């Protein structure tokens, strides 16, 4: 499973953010780890949910910080999620009674969609860092 809660999204984003804060941390090994994470996150999510914790929306953030090709993957996943929601499809949950939580529910998905529309909205995953 490629998901935030399984490490790929969070670890990749943490390494990206560390290099933003301290560019000297961008050694070859760290850059290779980021590249490996972005490659894994670029694979389409076929199963699971759409939540920040273990779904499509949780994988967008590191992809947005990647190359143009990575950002395109994130945009495609986002478009697919928005299309599914318009059809009232949210894998792994019931849209008639969705959980409201940030990491495992609608609040987090809505927040990521808002961030995709307005990148000045802060990333909840790196707030305070």
Backbone bond lengths (Angstrom), bond angles and torsions (degrees), N, CA, C in turn:
res aa  C-N    CA-C-N  psi(-1)  N-CA   C-N-CA  omega(-1)  CA-C   N-CA-C  phi
1 X - - - 1.454 - - 1.524 108.97 -
2 X 1.302 116.06 129.46 1.467 121.95 176.14 1.521 106.43 -100.51
3 X 1.324 116.14 101.86 1.456 119.97 -176.04 1.522 110.37 -152.62
4 X 1.323 114.85 159.82 1.456 121.93 177.65 1.527 110.41 -55.00
5 X 1.316 117.09 -49.05 1.461 121.17 -175.84 1.525 112.67 -68.71
6 X 1.307 118.29 -16.24 1.465 121.49 175.99 1.520 111.16 -97.25
7 X 1.320 117.79 2.77 1.449 121.48 169.95 1.507 118.40 107.49
8 X 1.313 119.00 -32.82 1.460 120.19 -170.93 1.529 112.33 -58.41
9 X 1.319 117.76 -53.20 1.464 120.73 -178.50 1.515 112.73 -64.89
10 X 1.307 116.90 -46.71 1.466 121.43 -177.44 1.517 112.91 -67.13
11 X 1.318 116.82 -43.87 1.467 120.20 -179.57 1.524 110.25 -66.55
12 X 1.327 116.84 -42.97 1.470 119.84 179.13 1.521 110.38 -62.48
13 X 1.327 117.42 -45.87 1.460 121.00 179.66 1.531 111.12 -63.91
14 X 1.326 117.74 -40.34 1.468 120.79 179.23 1.528 111.11 -61.62
15 X 1.310 117.06 -41.27 1.468 120.23 178.19 1.534 110.94 -67.07
16 X 1.332 116.34 -41.10 1.470 119.69 177.53 1.528 110.58 -61.27
17 X 1.317 115.83 -45.01 1.473 120.47 -178.45 1.523 111.13 -67.17
18 X 1.315 117.83 -38.20 1.465 121.18 178.56 1.526 110.48 -59.84
19 X 1.321 116.58 -42.04 1.466 120.59 179.56 1.525 110.70 -68.96
20 X 1.336 117.79 -34.60 1.464 120.11 175.90 1.529 110.35 -62.08
21 X 1.335 116.16 -41.69 1.466 121.23 -177.03 1.523 112.38 -78.36
22 X 1.341 116.48 -37.79 1.473 121.99 -177.75 1.526 107.61 -135.63
23 X 1.326 117.61 86.97 1.459 120.93 -175.22 1.536 114.43 -54.02
24 X 1.319 118.25 -27.22 1.456 121.11 179.74 1.531 112.43 -63.76
25 X 1.319 117.23 -16.26 1.470 120.77 178.09 1.524 112.18 -76.12
26 X 1.317 117.31 -7.58 1.460 121.97 -176.66 1.517 113.35 -80.97
27 X 1.326 116.74 53.61 1.468 120.13 178.00 1.528 109.73 -76.33
28 X 1.315 116.11 171.78 1.472 121.33 -175.29 1.525 111.98 -58.68
29 X 1.320 117.46 -40.23 1.467 120.26 -178.11 1.524 111.14 -65.43
30 X 1.324 116.97 -43.55 1.466 120.35 179.99 1.524 110.72 -66.22
31 X 1.331 116.92 -42.33 1.465 120.27 178.15 1.528 111.06 -63.09
32 X 1.328 116.98 -36.19 1.470 120.44 176.85 1.526 111.04 -67.30
33 X 1.338 117.17 -39.29 1.468 120.62 177.12 1.531 111.10 -63.79
34 X 1.331 116.32 -40.10 1.465 120.16 177.29 1.521 109.79 -63.50
35 X 1.321 116.43 -44.81 1.468 120.37 179.47 1.526 111.39 -60.84
36 X 1.322 116.89 -41.98 1.469 121.19 178.14 1.526 110.38 -62.22
37 X 1.338 116.24 -43.85 1.461 120.06 178.13 1.514 112.48 -62.62
38 X 1.326 117.08 -43.37 1.464 120.86 179.81 1.519 111.68 -65.32
39 X 1.330 116.62 -37.09 1.475 119.29 176.29 1.520 110.60 -62.52
40 X 1.327 116.23 -44.37 1.474 119.84 179.23 1.527 110.84 -63.76
41 X 1.341 116.60 -42.88 1.463 120.72 -178.63 1.525 112.41 -69.96
42 X 1.326 117.20 -19.97 1.463 121.19 -178.82 1.521 113.01 -77.54
43 X 1.325 116.61 -13.50 1.469 119.13 176.88 1.522 108.97 -72.56
44 X 1.319 117.95 136.81 1.471 120.17 -179.37 1.526 111.64 -60.00
45 X 1.330 115.35 139.24 1.463 121.38 175.55 1.520 107.56 -84.46
46 X 1.313 116.87 116.10 1.464 120.45 -176.80 1.531 112.12 -101.86
47 X 1.299 116.54 -30.87 1.459 120.47 -178.56 1.522 108.72 -121.96
48 X 1.291 116.13 171.29 1.448 119.95 176.17 1.511 111.61 101.39
49 X 1.318 114.77 -145.18 1.458 121.17 -175.13 1.520 109.86 -127.42
50 X 1.293 116.26 -176.80 1.451 122.11 179.96 1.525 112.66 -106.05
51 X 1.308 118.55 4.71 1.452 122.57 -171.53 1.525 113.22 -74.47
52 X 1.329 115.56 168.24 1.460 121.18 175.41 1.528 110.51 -62.18
53 X 1.305 117.38 -41.27 1.462 121.28 -174.71 1.523 112.47 -65.73
54 X 1.298 117.38 -51.71 1.464 119.21 -173.77 1.524 112.50 -143.72
55 X 1.324 114.36 51.21 1.453 117.97 178.88 1.512 112.94 -152.94
56 X 1.304 114.57 -170.04 1.463 120.78 -176.04 1.522 112.98 -57.51
57 X 1.316 118.11 -45.97 1.466 119.32 -173.64 1.524 112.60 -65.55
58 X 1.311 118.31 -28.65 1.465 120.57 177.82 1.512 113.61 -71.34
59 X 1.312 117.23 -20.68 1.464 120.95 -179.05 1.526 113.04 -90.60
60 X 1.329 118.52 -9.24 1.457 120.41 -176.39 1.520 113.46 -66.93
61 X 1.317 117.16 -42.84 1.470 120.98 -170.40 1.528 113.25 -54.66
62 X 1.335 119.60 -52.61 1.467 117.88 178.58 1.529 112.41 -63.93
63 X 1.334 116.59 -32.78 1.469 119.41 178.96 1.528 111.11 -65.45
64 X 1.345 117.53 -38.37 1.458 120.65 178.34 1.525 111.56 -61.94
65 X 1.327 117.05 -29.07 1.462 121.05 -179.35 1.525 111.81 -85.60
66 X 1.319 117.42 -3.78 1.462 121.69 -178.63 1.520 112.18 -87.14
67 X 1.302 115.69 -153.15 1.466 122.90 -178.63 1.530 110.43 -76.43
68 X 1.314 115.42 175.67 1.467 120.82 175.74 1.528 110.42 -57.42
69 X 1.329 116.88 -40.54 1.472 120.26 179.20 1.521 111.08 -63.55
70 X 1.331 117.44 -39.37 1.471 120.48 178.04 1.524 110.68 -65.94
71 X 1.334 116.12 -41.12 1.472 119.65 178.70 1.520 110.55 -63.68
72 X 1.326 117.37 -34.07 1.465 120.72 177.52 1.527 110.49 -66.00
73 X 1.332 117.10 -39.68 1.469 120.73 176.41 1.525 109.52 -59.88
74 X 1.336 116.33 -46.31 1.467 120.32 179.33 1.530 110.43 -60.83
75 X 1.321 117.51 -43.01 1.469 121.36 -179.90 1.527 110.78 -63.42
76 X 1.322 116.96 -39.66 1.472 120.81 178.92 1.521 110.48 -65.72
77 X 1.339 116.59 -44.75 1.466 120.35 178.08 1.529 110.70 -62.39
78 X 1.327 116.11 -41.96 1.464 120.56 178.97 1.521 111.03 -62.56
79 X 1.323 116.99 -43.83 1.465 120.53 178.96 1.525 110.58 -62.47
80 X 1.330 116.56 -40.38 1.464 120.56 178.02 1.519 111.59 -63.77
81 X 1.335 115.98 -42.68 1.463 119.69 178.99 1.525 110.46 -63.74
82 X 1.322 117.78 -45.43 1.467 120.63 -179.81 1.524 110.75 -63.26
83 X 1.319 116.97 -39.15 1.461 121.00 177.20 1.531 110.74 -63.34
84 X 1.324 116.11 -44.62 1.466 120.04 178.26 1.524 110.96 -60.80
85 X 1.334 116.18 -43.03 1.457 119.17 -178.88 1.520 111.10 -65.43
86 X 1.333 117.28 -36.52 1.466 119.98 176.52 1.528 110.87 -62.34
87 X 1.340 116.03 -28.97 1.465 121.17 177.34 1.529 110.95 -91.03
88 X 1.331 116.09 5.55 1.472 123.76 -178.73 1.524 112.01 62.95
89 X 1.336 115.43 40.33 1.457 120.87 175.74 1.527 107.44 -113.54
90 X 1.318 116.85 122.50 1.465 122.04 171.65 1.518 106.31 -134.60
91 X 1.335 117.28 99.68 1.457 119.53 -175.64 1.524 112.61 -50.24
92 X 1.311 115.37 135.53 1.454 121.36 174.89 1.511 115.80 83.73
93 X 1.319 117.99 4.54 1.461 119.02 179.78 1.519 109.18 -149.90
94 X 1.303 115.41 175.74 1.456 122.28 -179.91 1.524 107.80 -112.04
95 X 1.317 118.03 113.12 1.458 120.27 -177.36 1.519 113.21 -66.04
96 X 1.336 118.45 -14.64 1.456 119.41 175.87 1.532 111.03 -76.24
97 X 1.333 117.21 -20.87 1.462 121.82 179.25 1.537 109.01 -145.40
98 X 1.343 117.54 60.77 1.462 119.98 -175.78 1.528 111.91 -75.46
99 X 1.318 117.12 150.03 1.462 118.92 175.61 1.529 109.69 -70.49
100 X 1.334 118.07 142.18 1.467 120.20 -176.36 1.529 114.29 -87.97
101 X 1.315 119.30 -3.08 1.461 122.63 -169.27 1.524 114.49 -63.09
102 X 1.341 115.03 161.13 1.459 121.25 178.93 1.525 111.50 -72.12
103 X 1.319 118.50 -53.76 1.465 120.40 -174.72 1.522 112.76 -81.46
104 X 1.318 118.35 -32.10 1.470 121.51 -174.46 1.518 114.18 -119.03
105 X 1.321 117.82 21.09 1.458 118.09 -177.07 1.509 114.10 -152.43
106 X 1.308 113.98 -161.64 1.457 121.93 -173.52 1.518 114.21 -64.82
107 X 1.330 117.90 -33.35 1.467 119.87 -177.91 1.520 111.37 -60.14
108 X 1.311 117.02 -43.64 1.462 120.46 -179.62 1.511 112.94 -68.09
109 X 1.325 116.50 -40.45 1.468 119.96 179.05 1.527 109.12 -64.83
110 X 1.319 116.17 -45.44 1.465 120.12 177.99 1.522 111.68 -61.11
111 X 1.323 116.44 -39.84 1.459 121.17 179.12 1.531 110.82 -62.42
112 X 1.335 117.15 -44.05 1.463 119.98 179.35 1.522 111.40 -66.27
113 X 1.318 117.48 -37.59 1.465 119.82 176.75 1.531 109.00 -64.00
114 X 1.331 117.50 -42.31 1.461 121.20 176.54 1.526 110.29 -59.45
115 X 1.334 117.57 -44.25 1.467 121.25 178.90 1.526 111.69 -62.05
116 X 1.323 115.94 -36.39 1.469 118.38 179.85 1.527 110.93 -67.86
117 X 1.332 116.85 -29.40 1.463 121.01 178.21 1.525 112.00 -83.20
118 X 1.348 116.29 -29.42 1.459 121.51 -179.22 1.526 109.34 -139.36
119 X 1.331 117.70 90.50 1.466 121.23 -177.34 1.526 114.68 -62.20
120 X 1.348 118.36 -9.28 1.462 119.30 176.60 1.526 111.66 -76.30
121 X 1.342 117.12 -15.01 1.470 120.87 173.68 1.524 106.21 -66.02
122 X 1.331 118.95 128.25 1.458 120.11 -175.48 1.530 112.97 -65.37
123 X 1.304 115.15 148.75 1.463 121.97 175.84 1.522 109.18 -76.55
124 X 1.328 118.19 121.89 1.463 120.37 -178.82 1.524 112.07 -65.71
125 X 1.310 117.89 -24.27 1.464 121.09 -177.02 1.521 112.12 -73.01
126 X 1.313 118.47 -23.29 1.467 120.22 -178.83 1.527 112.14 -123.96
127 X 1.328 118.57 20.67 1.454 121.30 178.13 1.525 110.68 -57.93
128 X 1.269 116.47 136.25 1.457 121.43 178.16 1.516 114.24 80.86
129 X 1.314 116.91 -2.72 1.473 118.78 -179.99 1.498 108.90 -106.29
